[in-house]
Amino acid sequence: MTPLISTERLINALQTHGVRLADPKAGLASRRGGAGPSDHKAITLDGMTVMVPVHTAPAFESPYVAEAPDDAGNSRILRDNVAVGAISFPKRPRFYDLSTADGIPYPKIAVLHGRDVLATTVLQTCVRYQSRTKTCQFCAIGQSLAGGRTIERKTPAQLAEVARAAVELDSVRHMVLTTGTPPGRDRGAAILTESATAIKAAVDLPIQAQCEPPDEDAWFTRMHDAGIDTLGLHLEAVTPSVRARIMPGKAQVPLSRYFDAFAAAIAIFGRGQVSTYILAGLGDTPDAILTMSERLIGLGVYPFVVPFVPISGTPLESHPAPTPAFMDEILRPLSAMLREANLLAADIKAGCGKCGACSALSTYERRPAA
Protein backbone atom coordinates (compact mmCIF):
# COMPACT_ATOMS: atom_id res chain seq x y z
CA MET A 1 0.00 0.00 0.00
CA THR A 2 1.08 3.60 -0.58
CA PRO A 3 1.51 5.54 2.68
CA LEU A 4 -0.79 8.53 3.11
CA ILE A 5 2.21 10.57 4.24
CA SER A 6 5.87 10.30 3.32
CA THR A 7 7.88 7.51 4.89
CA GLU A 8 10.13 10.05 6.59
CA ARG A 9 7.24 11.78 8.32
CA LEU A 10 5.53 8.52 9.21
CA ILE A 11 8.70 7.29 10.91
CA ASN A 12 8.91 10.59 12.81
CA ALA A 13 5.31 10.19 13.90
CA LEU A 14 5.75 6.60 15.06
CA GLN A 15 9.00 7.29 16.89
CA THR A 16 7.67 10.34 18.72
CA HIS A 17 4.10 9.18 19.47
CA GLY A 18 4.95 5.50 19.82
CA VAL A 19 2.68 2.67 18.73
CA ARG A 20 -0.06 0.71 20.49
CA LEU A 21 -0.05 -3.01 19.78
CA ALA A 22 -3.45 -4.55 19.04
CA ASP A 23 -1.91 -7.93 19.84
CA PRO A 24 0.14 -7.73 23.08
CA LYS A 25 1.99 -10.90 22.04
CA ALA A 26 3.53 -8.89 19.21
CA GLY A 27 5.51 -7.04 21.85
CA LEU A 28 7.09 -10.10 23.42
CA ALA A 29 10.36 -9.59 21.53
CA SER A 30 10.52 -5.90 22.38
CA ARG A 31 13.29 -4.21 24.35
CA ARG A 32 12.52 -3.18 27.94
CA GLY A 33 14.96 -1.12 29.99
CA GLY A 34 18.69 -1.31 29.46
CA ALA A 35 21.05 0.98 27.63
CA GLY A 36 18.76 1.66 24.69
CA PRO A 37 16.87 1.64 22.49
CA SER A 38 14.68 0.87 25.51
CA ASP A 39 10.96 0.09 25.59
CA HIS A 40 11.04 -0.29 21.80
CA LYS A 41 10.12 -2.89 19.21
CA ALA A 42 11.51 -3.36 15.71
CA ILE A 43 9.15 -3.08 12.76
CA THR A 44 9.86 -3.11 9.04
CA LEU A 45 8.31 -0.19 7.15
CA ASP A 46 8.80 0.42 3.42
CA GLY A 47 11.74 -1.96 3.41
CA MET A 48 13.47 -0.27 6.36
CA THR A 49 13.75 -1.53 9.92
CA VAL A 50 12.58 1.04 12.45
CA MET A 51 12.67 0.95 16.24
CA VAL A 52 9.42 2.35 17.67
CA PRO A 53 8.42 2.88 21.33
CA VAL A 54 5.73 0.49 22.53
CA HIS A 55 6.16 0.44 26.33
CA THR A 56 6.33 4.18 27.08
CA ALA A 57 3.70 6.55 28.44
CA PRO A 58 3.26 8.33 25.07
CA ALA A 59 2.93 4.95 23.32
CA PHE A 60 0.09 3.88 25.62
CA GLU A 61 -1.90 6.91 24.39
CA SER A 62 -0.63 6.94 20.81
CA PRO A 63 -3.10 7.53 17.97
CA TYR A 64 -1.16 4.90 16.00
CA VAL A 65 -2.12 1.24 16.36
CA ALA A 66 -0.38 -1.79 14.90
CA GLU A 67 -2.88 -4.46 13.86
CA ALA A 68 -2.34 -8.01 15.01
CA PRO A 69 0.11 -9.57 12.53
CA ASP A 70 -0.84 -12.44 10.26
CA ASP A 71 1.03 -15.74 10.23
CA ALA A 72 3.75 -14.22 8.03
CA GLY A 73 4.26 -11.31 10.46
CA ASN A 74 2.56 -8.73 8.21
CA SER A 75 0.48 -5.95 9.72
CA ARG A 76 -0.72 -2.41 9.15
CA ILE A 77 -0.43 0.84 11.07
CA LEU A 78 -3.79 2.48 11.66
CA ARG A 79 -4.69 6.01 12.71
CA ASP A 80 -8.38 6.67 13.40
CA ASN A 81 -9.07 3.24 11.89
CA VAL A 82 -7.46 4.30 8.61
CA ALA A 83 -4.42 2.42 7.37
CA VAL A 84 -1.44 4.76 7.00
CA GLY A 85 1.30 2.20 6.33
CA ALA A 86 2.06 -1.48 5.85
CA ILE A 87 4.55 -3.03 8.26
CA SER A 88 5.93 -6.40 9.27
CA PHE A 89 7.47 -7.70 12.46
CA PRO A 90 10.94 -9.28 12.22
CA LYS A 91 11.18 -12.90 13.28
CA ARG A 92 12.80 -13.93 16.53
CA PRO A 93 16.54 -14.47 15.92
CA ARG A 94 17.61 -18.11 15.93
CA PHE A 95 20.65 -17.40 18.09
CA TYR A 96 18.29 -16.39 20.93
CA ASP A 97 17.58 -20.09 21.54
CA LEU A 98 21.19 -20.90 22.47
CA SER A 99 23.29 -20.56 25.63
CA THR A 100 26.99 -19.97 26.12
CA ALA A 101 29.44 -22.67 27.11
CA ASP A 102 29.06 -21.47 30.71
CA GLY A 103 25.25 -21.65 30.60
CA ILE A 104 24.20 -18.02 29.98
CA PRO A 105 21.35 -17.57 27.46
CA TYR A 106 22.67 -15.71 24.44
CA PRO A 107 20.12 -12.83 24.71
CA LYS A 108 21.61 -11.99 28.12
CA ILE A 109 24.94 -11.42 26.37
CA ALA A 110 23.87 -9.56 23.23
CA VAL A 111 20.63 -8.75 21.42
CA LEU A 112 19.49 -7.96 17.91
CA HIS A 113 18.88 -4.28 17.17
CA GLY A 114 17.07 -3.34 14.02
CA ARG A 115 17.40 -6.07 11.40
CA ASP A 116 21.05 -7.08 11.26
CA VAL A 117 22.89 -5.40 14.15
CA LEU A 118 24.13 -7.27 17.20
CA ALA A 119 24.39 -5.02 20.25
CA THR A 120 25.64 -5.41 23.79
CA THR A 121 26.41 -3.34 26.84
CA VAL A 122 29.69 -4.92 27.90
CA LEU A 123 29.50 -3.43 31.40
CA GLN A 124 25.90 -3.03 32.59
CA THR A 125 26.79 -0.67 35.44
CA CYS A 126 27.99 2.92 35.49
CA VAL A 127 29.82 5.03 38.06
CA ARG A 128 27.20 7.73 37.55
CA TYR A 129 24.02 5.61 37.63
CA GLN A 130 23.57 5.11 41.37
CA SER A 131 23.77 8.82 42.17
CA ARG A 132 20.80 10.99 41.27
CA THR A 133 23.12 13.98 41.38
CA LYS A 134 25.31 12.45 38.65
CA THR A 135 23.18 10.06 36.61
CA CYS A 136 21.98 10.86 33.12
CA GLN A 137 18.30 11.55 33.70
CA PHE A 138 17.20 9.56 30.64
CA CYS A 139 19.29 6.45 31.37
CA ALA A 140 17.84 3.01 32.11
CA ILE A 141 21.06 1.00 32.06
CA GLY A 142 20.32 -0.65 35.41
CA GLN A 143 16.76 -1.75 34.63
CA SER A 144 17.51 -4.79 32.49
CA LEU A 145 20.15 -5.92 34.99
CA ALA A 146 17.73 -5.57 37.90
CA GLY A 147 15.11 -7.47 35.89
CA GLY A 148 17.45 -10.38 35.27
CA ARG A 149 17.45 -9.87 31.50
CA THR A 150 21.20 -9.46 31.26
CA ILE A 151 24.39 -9.94 33.27
CA GLU A 152 26.63 -7.26 34.68
CA ARG A 153 29.86 -8.02 32.83
CA LYS A 154 30.08 -9.85 29.52
CA THR A 155 33.44 -11.56 29.07
CA PRO A 156 35.38 -11.39 25.79
CA ALA A 157 34.90 -15.14 25.32
CA GLN A 158 31.11 -14.87 25.75
CA LEU A 159 30.88 -11.98 23.31
CA ALA A 160 32.96 -13.81 20.72
CA GLU A 161 30.81 -16.93 21.02
CA VAL A 162 27.53 -15.05 20.61
CA ALA A 163 28.84 -12.87 17.78
CA ARG A 164 29.94 -15.90 15.78
CA ALA A 165 26.55 -17.59 16.24
CA ALA A 166 24.62 -14.42 15.31
CA VAL A 167 26.56 -14.14 12.06
CA GLU A 168 26.17 -17.81 11.18
CA LEU A 169 22.52 -18.22 12.17
CA ASP A 170 20.98 -14.79 11.55
CA SER A 171 23.27 -13.06 9.05
CA VAL A 172 24.19 -10.25 11.43
CA ARG A 173 26.29 -7.70 9.51
CA HIS A 174 27.76 -5.44 12.20
CA MET A 175 27.98 -5.10 15.97
CA VAL A 176 27.72 -2.34 18.59
CA LEU A 177 29.73 -2.52 21.80
CA THR A 178 28.67 0.06 24.35
CA THR A 179 29.38 0.27 28.05
CA GLY A 180 28.49 1.95 31.26
CA THR A 181 31.32 4.17 32.43
CA PRO A 182 33.61 2.33 34.87
CA PRO A 183 35.95 4.01 37.37
CA GLY A 184 39.21 5.09 35.81
CA ARG A 185 40.61 7.44 33.24
CA ASP A 186 39.96 5.24 30.19
CA ARG A 187 36.15 5.57 30.68
CA GLY A 188 35.50 2.10 29.27
CA ALA A 189 37.96 2.07 26.38
CA ALA A 190 39.96 -0.76 27.96
CA ILE A 191 37.10 -3.27 28.24
CA LEU A 192 35.86 -2.37 24.76
CA THR A 193 39.34 -2.98 23.36
CA GLU A 194 39.70 -6.43 24.93
CA SER A 195 36.17 -7.35 23.84
CA ALA A 196 36.80 -6.34 20.22
CA THR A 197 40.06 -8.29 20.14
CA ALA A 198 38.25 -11.50 21.10
CA ILE A 199 35.34 -10.94 18.71
CA LYS A 200 37.56 -10.24 15.71
CA ALA A 201 39.58 -13.38 16.47
CA ALA A 202 36.35 -15.41 16.24
CA VAL A 203 34.46 -13.79 13.37
CA ASP A 204 34.93 -11.17 10.66
CA LEU A 205 32.35 -8.65 11.86
CA PRO A 206 32.54 -4.83 11.64
CA ILE A 207 32.36 -3.30 15.14
CA GLN A 208 31.41 0.06 16.56
CA ALA A 209 32.52 0.88 20.11
CA GLN A 210 30.82 3.57 22.20
CA CYS A 211 32.15 5.25 25.33
CA GLU A 212 32.85 8.61 26.88
CA PRO A 213 36.08 10.21 25.63
CA PRO A 214 39.03 8.62 27.44
CA ASP A 215 41.52 11.02 28.97
CA GLU A 216 44.30 9.77 26.70
CA ASP A 217 43.98 9.95 22.92
CA ALA A 218 46.31 6.95 22.65
CA TRP A 219 43.28 4.79 23.40
CA PHE A 220 41.91 5.54 19.93
CA THR A 221 44.89 3.84 18.32
CA ARG A 222 44.58 0.88 20.69
CA MET A 223 40.88 0.54 19.93
CA HIS A 224 41.45 0.71 16.19
CA ASP A 225 44.29 -1.80 16.37
CA ALA A 226 41.99 -4.17 18.30
CA GLY A 227 39.64 -4.28 15.31
CA ILE A 228 37.14 -1.56 16.21
CA ASP A 229 36.01 -0.04 12.90
CA THR A 230 33.97 2.94 14.04
CA LEU A 231 33.72 4.96 17.24
CA GLY A 232 30.77 6.61 18.98
CA LEU A 233 31.47 9.46 21.41
CA HIS A 234 28.00 10.56 22.41
CA LEU A 235 27.11 14.13 23.33
CA GLU A 236 23.38 13.41 23.90
CA ALA A 237 22.71 17.14 24.46
CA VAL A 238 24.54 20.06 22.87
CA THR A 239 23.81 23.13 25.02
CA PRO A 240 25.94 23.42 28.18
CA SER A 241 22.94 24.35 30.35
CA VAL A 242 20.90 21.39 29.06
CA ARG A 243 23.85 19.03 29.51
CA ALA A 244 24.33 20.19 33.12
CA ARG A 245 20.64 19.70 33.90
CA ILE A 246 20.01 16.43 32.09
CA MET A 247 23.33 14.63 32.70
CA PRO A 248 25.14 16.40 35.53
CA GLY A 249 27.85 13.76 35.89
CA LYS A 250 28.65 13.30 32.23
CA ALA A 251 28.61 17.07 31.69
CA GLN A 252 31.72 17.26 33.86
CA VAL A 253 33.55 16.05 30.76
CA PRO A 254 33.48 19.41 28.93
CA LEU A 255 32.56 19.96 25.32
CA SER A 256 36.14 21.06 24.70
CA ARG A 257 37.35 17.55 25.60
CA TYR A 258 34.78 16.02 23.27
CA PHE A 259 35.98 18.13 20.36
CA ASP A 260 39.63 17.37 21.08
CA ALA A 261 38.67 13.69 21.16
CA PHE A 262 36.65 13.95 17.94
CA ALA A 263 39.63 15.43 16.12
CA ALA A 264 42.03 12.82 17.48
CA ALA A 265 39.65 9.95 16.69
CA ILE A 266 38.95 11.14 13.13
CA ALA A 267 42.70 11.02 12.49
CA ILE A 268 42.68 7.32 13.42
CA PHE A 269 39.30 6.00 12.25
CA GLY A 270 38.76 8.29 9.27
CA ARG A 271 36.16 10.77 8.14
CA GLY A 272 32.63 9.52 8.69
CA GLN A 273 33.72 6.66 10.95
CA VAL A 274 33.35 8.67 14.16
CA SER A 275 29.83 9.60 15.24
CA THR A 276 27.91 11.14 18.09
CA TYR A 277 24.38 10.56 19.38
CA ILE A 278 22.19 13.64 19.90
CA LEU A 279 18.82 13.25 21.65
CA ALA A 280 16.39 15.81 20.26
CA GLY A 281 13.72 16.93 22.71
CA LEU A 282 15.71 17.33 25.92
CA GLY A 283 15.72 21.12 25.75
CA ASP A 284 18.11 21.97 22.93
CA THR A 285 16.52 24.08 20.20
CA PRO A 286 16.58 22.97 16.57
CA ASP A 287 18.96 25.84 15.82
CA ALA A 288 21.34 24.69 18.58
CA ILE A 289 21.33 21.12 17.30
CA LEU A 290 21.86 22.22 13.70
CA THR A 291 24.65 24.61 14.66
CA MET A 292 26.41 21.85 16.60
CA SER A 293 25.83 19.41 13.74
CA GLU A 294 27.40 21.82 11.27
CA ARG A 295 30.51 22.01 13.46
CA LEU A 296 30.64 18.22 13.78
CA ILE A 297 30.20 17.67 10.05
CA GLY A 298 33.06 20.09 9.43
CA LEU A 299 35.29 17.78 11.46
CA GLY A 300 34.03 14.67 9.66
CA VAL A 301 31.90 13.46 12.60
CA TYR A 302 28.47 12.02 11.79
CA PRO A 303 25.76 13.58 14.04
CA PHE A 304 23.15 10.89 14.60
CA VAL A 305 20.11 12.83 15.79
CA VAL A 306 17.31 10.74 17.28
CA PRO A 307 14.06 11.66 19.06
CA PHE A 308 14.21 11.49 22.84
CA VAL A 309 12.03 8.69 24.22
CA PRO A 310 10.85 8.98 27.85
CA ILE A 311 11.66 5.62 29.46
CA SER A 312 9.52 4.30 32.32
CA GLY A 313 11.30 4.29 35.68
CA THR A 314 13.75 7.08 34.80
CA PRO A 315 13.64 10.67 36.12
CA LEU A 316 12.48 11.81 32.68
CA GLU A 317 9.67 9.26 32.30
CA SER A 318 7.11 12.11 32.26
CA HIS A 319 9.17 14.42 30.06
CA PRO A 320 7.33 14.94 26.75
CA ALA A 321 8.68 13.39 23.60
CA PRO A 322 9.41 15.79 20.74
CA THR A 323 6.73 16.34 18.13
CA PRO A 324 7.03 15.02 14.57
CA ALA A 325 7.23 18.63 13.37
CA PHE A 326 10.14 19.31 15.74
CA MET A 327 12.04 16.32 14.33
CA ASP A 328 11.28 17.33 10.74
CA GLU A 329 12.58 20.83 11.49
CA ILE A 330 15.93 19.26 12.41
CA LEU A 331 16.27 16.23 10.16
CA ARG A 332 15.29 17.88 6.88
CA PRO A 333 18.06 20.54 6.91
CA LEU A 334 20.50 18.18 8.64
CA SER A 335 20.13 15.59 5.89
CA ALA A 336 20.82 18.32 3.32
CA MET A 337 23.99 19.28 5.20
CA LEU A 338 25.11 15.65 5.26
CA ARG A 339 24.45 15.15 1.57
CA GLU A 340 26.34 18.34 0.74
CA ALA A 341 29.31 17.12 2.79
CA ASN A 342 29.02 13.57 1.38
CA LEU A 343 28.94 12.29 4.96
CA LEU A 344 26.26 9.63 4.75
CA ALA A 345 24.96 6.81 6.94
CA ALA A 346 25.38 4.35 4.08
CA ASP A 347 29.15 4.84 4.18
CA ILE A 348 29.56 4.13 7.91
CA LYS A 349 31.17 0.73 8.46
CA ALA A 350 29.28 -0.22 11.64
CA GLY A 351 27.09 1.11 14.41
CA CYS A 352 24.03 3.18 15.16
CA GLY A 353 24.34 5.61 12.28
CA LYS A 354 24.72 2.79 9.77
CA CYS A 355 21.74 0.92 11.24
CA GLY A 356 19.62 4.08 11.35
CA ALA A 357 16.62 2.33 12.94
CA CYS A 358 16.28 4.78 15.84
CA SER A 359 15.85 7.88 13.64
CA ALA A 360 14.40 8.88 10.29
CA LEU A 361 17.66 10.68 9.45
CA SER A 362 19.03 8.13 6.98
CA THR A 363 15.63 8.00 5.27
CA TYR A 364 15.79 11.77 4.75
CA GLU A 365 19.29 11.30 3.34
CA ARG A 366 18.07 8.79 0.78
CA ARG A 367 14.78 10.44 -0.09
CA PRO A 368 14.68 14.12 0.80
CA ALA A 369 11.30 15.05 2.25
CA ALA A 370 9.16 17.27 0.02
C-alpha positions as CSV (number, residue, x, y, z in Angstrom):
1,M,0.0,0.0,0.0
2,T,1.1,3.6,-0.6
3,P,1.5,5.5,2.7
4,L,-0.8,8.5,3.1
5,I,2.2,10.6,4.2
6,S,5.9,10.3,3.3
7,T,7.9,7.5,4.9
8,E,10.1,10.0,6.6
9,R,7.2,11.8,8.3
10,L,5.5,8.5,9.2
11,I,8.7,7.3,10.9
12,N,8.9,10.6,12.8
13,A,5.3,10.2,13.9
14,L,5.7,6.6,15.1
15,Q,9.0,7.3,16.9
16,T,7.7,10.3,18.7
17,H,4.1,9.2,19.5
18,G,4.9,5.5,19.8
19,V,2.7,2.7,18.7
20,R,-0.1,0.7,20.5
21,L,-0.1,-3.0,19.8
22,A,-3.4,-4.5,19.0
23,D,-1.9,-7.9,19.8
24,P,0.1,-7.7,23.1
25,K,2.0,-10.9,22.0
26,A,3.5,-8.9,19.2
27,G,5.5,-7.0,21.9
28,L,7.1,-10.1,23.4
29,A,10.4,-9.6,21.5
30,S,10.5,-5.9,22.4
31,R,13.3,-4.2,24.3
32,R,12.5,-3.2,27.9
33,G,15.0,-1.1,30.0
34,G,18.7,-1.3,29.5
35,A,21.1,1.0,27.6
36,G,18.8,1.7,24.7
37,P,16.9,1.6,22.5
38,S,14.7,0.9,25.5
39,D,11.0,0.1,25.6
40,H,11.0,-0.3,21.8
41,K,10.1,-2.9,19.2
42,A,11.5,-3.4,15.7
43,I,9.1,-3.1,12.8
44,T,9.9,-3.1,9.0
45,L,8.3,-0.2,7.1
46,D,8.8,0.4,3.4
47,G,11.7,-2.0,3.4
48,M,13.5,-0.3,6.4
49,T,13.8,-1.5,9.9
50,V,12.6,1.0,12.4
51,M,12.7,1.0,16.2
52,V,9.4,2.4,17.7
53,P,8.4,2.9,21.3
54,V,5.7,0.5,22.5
55,H,6.2,0.4,26.3
56,T,6.3,4.2,27.1
57,A,3.7,6.6,28.4
58,P,3.3,8.3,25.1
59,A,2.9,5.0,23.3
60,F,0.1,3.9,25.6
61,E,-1.9,6.9,24.4
62,S,-0.6,6.9,20.8
63,P,-3.1,7.5,18.0
64,Y,-1.2,4.9,16.0
65,V,-2.1,1.2,16.4
66,A,-0.4,-1.8,14.9
67,E,-2.9,-4.5,13.9
68,A,-2.3,-8.0,15.0
69,P,0.1,-9.6,12.5
70,D,-0.8,-12.4,10.3
71,D,1.0,-15.7,10.2
72,A,3.8,-14.2,8.0
73,G,4.3,-11.3,10.5
74,N,2.6,-8.7,8.2
75,S,0.5,-5.9,9.7
76,R,-0.7,-2.4,9.1
77,I,-0.4,0.8,11.1
78,L,-3.8,2.5,11.7
79,R,-4.7,6.0,12.7
80,D,-8.4,6.7,13.4
81,N,-9.1,3.2,11.9
82,V,-7.5,4.3,8.6
83,A,-4.4,2.4,7.4
84,V,-1.4,4.8,7.0
85,G,1.3,2.2,6.3
86,A,2.1,-1.5,5.8
87,I,4.6,-3.0,8.3
88,S,5.9,-6.4,9.3
89,F,7.5,-7.7,12.5
90,P,10.9,-9.3,12.2
91,K,11.2,-12.9,13.3
92,R,12.8,-13.9,16.5
93,P,16.5,-14.5,15.9
94,R,17.6,-18.1,15.9
95,F,20.6,-17.4,18.1
96,Y,18.3,-16.4,20.9
97,D,17.6,-20.1,21.5
98,L,21.2,-20.9,22.5
99,S,23.3,-20.6,25.6
100,T,27.0,-20.0,26.1
101,A,29.4,-22.7,27.1
102,D,29.1,-21.5,30.7
103,G,25.2,-21.6,30.6
104,I,24.2,-18.0,30.0
105,P,21.4,-17.6,27.5
106,Y,22.7,-15.7,24.4
107,P,20.1,-12.8,24.7
108,K,21.6,-12.0,28.1
109,I,24.9,-11.4,26.4
110,A,23.9,-9.6,23.2
111,V,20.6,-8.7,21.4
112,L,19.5,-8.0,17.9
113,H,18.9,-4.3,17.2
114,G,17.1,-3.3,14.0
115,R,17.4,-6.1,11.4
116,D,21.0,-7.1,11.3
117,V,22.9,-5.4,14.1
118,L,24.1,-7.3,17.2
119,A,24.4,-5.0,20.3
120,T,25.6,-5.4,23.8
121,T,26.4,-3.3,26.8
122,V,29.7,-4.9,27.9
123,L,29.5,-3.4,31.4
124,Q,25.9,-3.0,32.6
125,T,26.8,-0.7,35.4
126,C,28.0,2.9,35.5
127,V,29.8,5.0,38.1
128,R,27.2,7.7,37.6
129,Y,24.0,5.6,37.6
130,Q,23.6,5.1,41.4
131,S,23.8,8.8,42.2
132,R,20.8,11.0,41.3
133,T,23.1,14.0,41.4
134,K,25.3,12.4,38.7
135,T,23.2,10.1,36.6
136,C,22.0,10.9,33.1
137,Q,18.3,11.5,33.7
138,F,17.2,9.6,30.6
139,C,19.3,6.4,31.4
140,A,17.8,3.0,32.1
141,I,21.1,1.0,32.1
142,G,20.3,-0.7,35.4
143,Q,16.8,-1.8,34.6
144,S,17.5,-4.8,32.5
145,L,20.2,-5.9,35.0
146,A,17.7,-5.6,37.9
147,G,15.1,-7.5,35.9
148,G,17.5,-10.4,35.3
149,R,17.4,-9.9,31.5
150,T,21.2,-9.5,31.3
151,I,24.4,-9.9,33.3
152,E,26.6,-7.3,34.7
153,R,29.9,-8.0,32.8
154,K,30.1,-9.9,29.5
155,T,33.4,-11.6,29.1
156,P,35.4,-11.4,25.8
157,A,34.9,-15.1,25.3
158,Q,31.1,-14.9,25.8
159,L,30.9,-12.0,23.3
160,A,33.0,-13.8,20.7
161,E,30.8,-16.9,21.0
162,V,27.5,-15.1,20.6
163,A,28.8,-12.9,17.8
164,R,29.9,-15.9,15.8
165,A,26.6,-17.6,16.2
166,A,24.6,-14.4,15.3
167,V,26.6,-14.1,12.1
168,E,26.2,-17.8,11.2
169,L,22.5,-18.2,12.2
170,D,21.0,-14.8,11.6
171,S,23.3,-13.1,9.0
172,V,24.2,-10.2,11.4
173,R,26.3,-7.7,9.5
174,H,27.8,-5.4,12.2
175,M,28.0,-5.1,16.0
176,V,27.7,-2.3,18.6
177,L,29.7,-2.5,21.8
178,T,28.7,0.1,24.3
179,T,29.4,0.3,28.1
180,G,28.5,2.0,31.3
181,T,31.3,4.2,32.4
182,P,33.6,2.3,34.9
183,P,35.9,4.0,37.4
184,G,39.2,5.1,35.8
185,R,40.6,7.4,33.2
186,D,40.0,5.2,30.2
187,R,36.2,5.6,30.7
188,G,35.5,2.1,29.3
189,A,38.0,2.1,26.4
190,A,40.0,-0.8,28.0
191,I,37.1,-3.3,28.2
192,L,35.9,-2.4,24.8
193,T,39.3,-3.0,23.4
194,E,39.7,-6.4,24.9
195,S,36.2,-7.3,23.8
196,A,36.8,-6.3,20.2
197,T,40.1,-8.3,20.1
198,A,38.2,-11.5,21.1
199,I,35.3,-10.9,18.7
200,K,37.6,-10.2,15.7
201,A,39.6,-13.4,16.5
202,A,36.4,-15.4,16.2
203,V,34.5,-13.8,13.4
204,D,34.9,-11.2,10.7
205,L,32.3,-8.7,11.9
206,P,32.5,-4.8,11.6
207,I,32.4,-3.3,15.1
208,Q,31.4,0.1,16.6
209,A,32.5,0.9,20.1
210,Q,30.8,3.6,22.2
211,C,32.2,5.3,25.3
212,E,32.9,8.6,26.9
213,P,36.1,10.2,25.6
214,P,39.0,8.6,27.4
215,D,41.5,11.0,29.0
216,E,44.3,9.8,26.7
217,D,44.0,10.0,22.9
218,A,46.3,7.0,22.7
219,W,43.3,4.8,23.4
220,F,41.9,5.5,19.9
221,T,44.9,3.8,18.3
222,R,44.6,0.9,20.7
223,M,40.9,0.5,19.9
224,H,41.4,0.7,16.2
225,D,44.3,-1.8,16.4
226,A,42.0,-4.2,18.3
227,G,39.6,-4.3,15.3
228,I,37.1,-1.6,16.2
229,D,36.0,0.0,12.9
230,T,34.0,2.9,14.0
231,L,33.7,5.0,17.2
232,G,30.8,6.6,19.0
233,L,31.5,9.5,21.4
234,H,28.0,10.6,22.4
235,L,27.1,14.1,23.3
236,E,23.4,13.4,23.9
237,A,22.7,17.1,24.5
238,V,24.5,20.1,22.9
239,T,23.8,23.1,25.0
240,P,25.9,23.4,28.2
241,S,22.9,24.3,30.4
242,V,20.9,21.4,29.1
243,R,23.9,19.0,29.5
244,A,24.3,20.2,33.1
245,R,20.6,19.7,33.9
246,I,20.0,16.4,32.1
247,M,23.3,14.6,32.7
248,P,25.1,16.4,35.5
249,G,27.9,13.8,35.9
250,K,28.6,13.3,32.2
251,A,28.6,17.1,31.7
252,Q,31.7,17.3,33.9
253,V,33.5,16.0,30.8
254,P,33.5,19.4,28.9
255,L,32.6,20.0,25.3
256,S,36.1,21.1,24.7
257,R,37.3,17.6,25.6
258,Y,34.8,16.0,23.3
259,F,36.0,18.1,20.4
260,D,39.6,17.4,21.1
261,A,38.7,13.7,21.2
262,F,36.6,14.0,17.9
263,A,39.6,15.4,16.1
264,A,42.0,12.8,17.5
265,A,39.6,9.9,16.7
266,I,39.0,11.1,13.1
267,A,42.7,11.0,12.5
268,I,42.7,7.3,13.4
269,F,39.3,6.0,12.3
270,G,38.8,8.3,9.3
271,R,36.2,10.8,8.1
272,G,32.6,9.5,8.7
273,Q,33.7,6.7,11.0
274,V,33.3,8.7,14.2
275,S,29.8,9.6,15.2
276,T,27.9,11.1,18.1
277,Y,24.4,10.6,19.4
278,I,22.2,13.6,19.9
279,L,18.8,13.2,21.6
280,A,16.4,15.8,20.3
281,G,13.7,16.9,22.7
282,L,15.7,17.3,25.9
283,G,15.7,21.1,25.7
284,D,18.1,22.0,22.9
285,T,16.5,24.1,20.2
286,P,16.6,23.0,16.6
287,D,19.0,25.8,15.8
288,A,21.3,24.7,18.6
289,I,21.3,21.1,17.3
290,L,21.9,22.2,13.7
291,T,24.7,24.6,14.7
292,M,26.4,21.8,16.6
293,S,25.8,19.4,13.7
294,E,27.4,21.8,11.3
295,R,30.5,22.0,13.5
296,L,30.6,18.2,13.8
297,I,30.2,17.7,10.1
298,G,33.1,20.1,9.4
299,L,35.3,17.8,11.5
300,G,34.0,14.7,9.7
301,V,31.9,13.5,12.6
302,Y,28.5,12.0,11.8
303,P,25.8,13.6,14.0
304,F,23.2,10.9,14.6
305,V,20.1,12.8,15.8
306,V,17.3,10.7,17.3
307,P,14.1,11.7,19.1
308,F,14.2,11.5,22.8
309,V,12.0,8.7,24.2
310,P,10.8,9.0,27.9
311,I,11.7,5.6,29.5
312,S,9.5,4.3,32.3
313,G,11.3,4.3,35.7
314,T,13.7,7.1,34.8
315,P,13.6,10.7,36.1
316,L,12.5,11.8,32.7
317,E,9.7,9.3,32.3
318,S,7.1,12.1,32.3
319,H,9.2,14.4,30.1
320,P,7.3,14.9,26.7
321,A,8.7,13.4,23.6
322,P,9.4,15.8,20.7
323,T,6.7,16.3,18.1
324,P,7.0,15.0,14.6
325,A,7.2,18.6,13.4
326,F,10.1,19.3,15.7
327,M,12.0,16.3,14.3
328,D,11.3,17.3,10.7
329,E,12.6,20.8,11.5
330,I,15.9,19.3,12.4
331,L,16.3,16.2,10.2
332,R,15.3,17.9,6.9
333,P,18.1,20.5,6.9
334,L,20.5,18.2,8.6
335,S,20.1,15.6,5.9
336,A,20.8,18.3,3.3
337,M,24.0,19.3,5.2
338,L,25.1,15.6,5.3
339,R,24.4,15.1,1.6
340,E,26.3,18.3,0.7
341,A,29.3,17.1,2.8
342,N,29.0,13.6,1.4
343,L,28.9,12.3,5.0
344,L,26.3,9.6,4.8
345,A,25.0,6.8,6.9
346,A,25.4,4.3,4.1
347,D,29.2,4.8,4.2
348,I,29.6,4.1,7.9
349,K,31.2,0.7,8.5
350,A,29.3,-0.2,11.6
351,G,27.1,1.1,14.4
352,C,24.0,3.2,15.2
353,G,24.3,5.6,12.3
354,K,24.7,2.8,9.8
355,C,21.7,0.9,11.2
356,G,19.6,4.1,11.4
357,A,16.6,2.3,12.9
358,C,16.3,4.8,15.8
359,S,15.8,7.9,13.6
360,A,14.4,8.9,10.3
361,L,17.7,10.7,9.4
362,S,19.0,8.1,7.0
363,T,15.6,8.0,5.3
364,Y,15.8,11.8,4.8
365,E,19.3,11.3,3.3
366,R,18.1,8.8,0.8
367,R,14.8,10.4,-0.1
368,P,14.7,14.1,0.8
369,A,11.3,15.0,2.2
370,A,9.2,17.3,0.0
